[in-house]
Amino acid sequence: MIVVKVGGSEGIDLDAVCADIAHLWSAGTRMVLVHGGSAETNRVAEALGHPPKFVTSPSGFTSRFTDRATLEIFEMVYCGKVNKGIVERLQRLGVNAVGLSGLDGRIFEGKHKDSVRSVEDGKVKVLRGDHTGTVEKVNTHLVELLLDGGYLPVLTPPGASFDGVAVNVDGDRAAAALAAAMHAEALLLLSNVPGLLRAFPDESSLIERIDASDVEAYLEFAQGRMKKKVLGAAEAVQGGVGRVIFGDARVEGPVSAALAGRGTVVS
Ligand SMILES: Nc1ncnc2c1ncn2[C@@H]1O[C@H](COP(=O)(O)OP(=O)(O)OP(=O)(O)O)[C@@H](O)[C@H]1O
């Protein structure tokens, strides 16, 4: 089986992703789709008068500061507009897709992190009231029930804390944990870039191949949220996933192209 994670950045062609998934699904490929929704969440948050706030940790990782109001906006967009938009596309293409968040059935579970360290003007501040977490446990039973019943699961953050509180989890790392837990042969991380670029944003600087034992060394090329993808790739291969491909979701047949090795292949 394969796990496909498609991001929610500008330029991603969800129609092309869904058409390709429908084609592979009807040919018998067992798969789970995980998605993001960051760009649309930023737009809706602005429109609702609660603009997004991103924090950068002392180790250089960027994340969305998720207070309760942000979490609710996040859910509206990720679990509502984006998730149902993908499920509708797939249904129209004849795929019996079911959309769930990681909170449903506690598919993605982890500890609630209430505070985050943020570097602001060169100083480290501690911000409280954060609703984030890292996926520590994937409960695959519900996902397997759906697959065995012929349904294509379409999953999205948030996840559930061990106390049952909704927590914003990173979609790439959640997909990586899912791929490892499901013993997937491949994890595809599709976004609005051709893959991991050595000199972002120069698209001709694509890194085509990374040795599985060496992934973390490539963190230095990733900026901003790309770092989480590299981290997710490292976690997936350490968890036994055969290969991880960073692929382009702006092209025709994006899933097949990534499966054929177009992008950055980690193996
Ligand atoms: N070295 C790099 N190579 C490629 N992209 C990079 C690099 N460094 C930073 N990036 C940025 O990482 C972004 C992809 O990560 P991001 O999390 O924003 O995407 P996503 O997975 O599509 O979104 P979502 O958070 O909605 O799931 C690219 O749009 C690019 O701007």
The ligand as a MOL file (V3000), in Angstrom:
LIG
                    3D

  0  0  0     0  0            999 V3000
M  V30 BEGIN CTAB
M  V30 COUNTS 31 33 0 0 0
M  V30 BEGIN ATOM
M  V30 1 N 14.8720 23.5130 -0.0720 0
M  V30 2 C 13.5830 23.5900 -0.3720 0
M  V30 3 N 13.0780 22.8860 -1.3990 0
M  V30 4 C 11.7710 22.9640 -1.7120 0
M  V30 5 N 10.8600 23.7170 -1.0290 0
M  V30 6 C 11.2920 24.4380 0.0060 0
M  V30 7 C 12.6660 24.4050 0.3770 0
M  V30 8 N 12.8240 25.2080 1.4380 0
M  V30 9 C 11.6170 25.7050 1.7210 0
M  V30 10 N 10.6860 25.2660 0.8700 0
M  V30 11 C 9.2620 25.6480 0.9390 0
M  V30 12 O 8.5030 24.5580 1.4670 0
M  V30 13 C 7.1930 24.6480 0.9450 0
M  V30 14 C 6.4740 23.3470 1.0870 0
M  V30 15 O 6.0930 23.1300 2.4270 0
M  V30 16 P 4.6190 23.4650 2.9550 0
M  V30 17 O 4.4480 22.8060 4.2680 0
M  V30 18 O 4.3930 24.9290 2.8440 0
M  V30 19 O 3.7190 22.8080 1.8750 0
M  V30 20 P 2.4620 21.8890 1.8480 0
M  V30 21 O 2.8200 20.5270 2.3090 0
M  V30 22 O 2.0330 22.0360 0.4360 0
M  V30 23 O 1.3960 22.5650 2.8070 0
M  V30 24 P 0.4620 22.1270 4.0450 0
M  V30 25 O 1.1480 22.7140 5.2340 0
M  V30 26 O -0.8430 22.7720 3.7590 0
M  V30 27 O 0.3610 20.6460 4.1070 0
M  V30 28 C 7.4150 25.0850 -0.4980 0
M  V30 29 O 6.2900 25.7740 -0.9960 0
M  V30 30 C 8.6220 26.0110 -0.3820 0
M  V30 31 O 8.1920 27.3570 -0.2870 0
M  V30 END ATOM
M  V30 BEGIN BOND
M  V30 1 1 1 2
M  V30 2 1 2 3
M  V30 3 2 2 7
M  V30 4 2 3 4
M  V30 5 1 4 5
M  V30 6 2 5 6
M  V30 7 1 6 7
M  V30 8 1 6 10
M  V30 9 1 7 8
M  V30 10 2 8 9
M  V30 11 1 9 10
M  V30 12 1 10 11
M  V30 13 1 11 12
M  V30 14 1 11 30
M  V30 15 1 12 13
M  V30 16 1 13 14
M  V30 17 1 13 28
M  V30 18 1 14 15
M  V30 19 1 15 16
M  V30 20 2 16 17
M  V30 21 1 16 18
M  V30 22 1 16 19
M  V30 23 1 19 20
M  V30 24 2 20 21
M  V30 25 1 20 22
M  V30 26 1 20 23
M  V30 27 1 23 24
M  V30 28 2 24 25
M  V30 29 1 24 26
M  V30 30 1 24 27
M  V30 31 1 28 29
M  V30 32 1 28 30
M  V30 33 1 30 31
M  V30 END BOND
M  V30 END CTAB
M  END
